[in-house]
Amino acid sequence: MTPLVWYLEADILPEDRNEARKIKNRAARYSISQEKLYRRSFSGPYLRCVTPREAARILVELHDGDCGSHS
């Protein structure tokens, strides 16, 4: 887990005051719902944050799956 997730889930901040301030500022743009991290977008919908491994799986699924011939 990252310090941002720690802060959102359990209100735990790093000892470093500058790093803690940065995390608090970034946390205003994020939320956790059903154990998944989302970022608030300017256009309205929440954007799901994924790990690099999940992103690679999503791309493979898009290119090789049902949408493969359209992308």
Summary of the structure (lengths in Angstrom):
residues: 71
radius of gyration: 15.9
end to end distance: 32.9
largest distance: 50.6
contacts: 143
relative contact order: 0.11
helix: 49%
strand: 17%
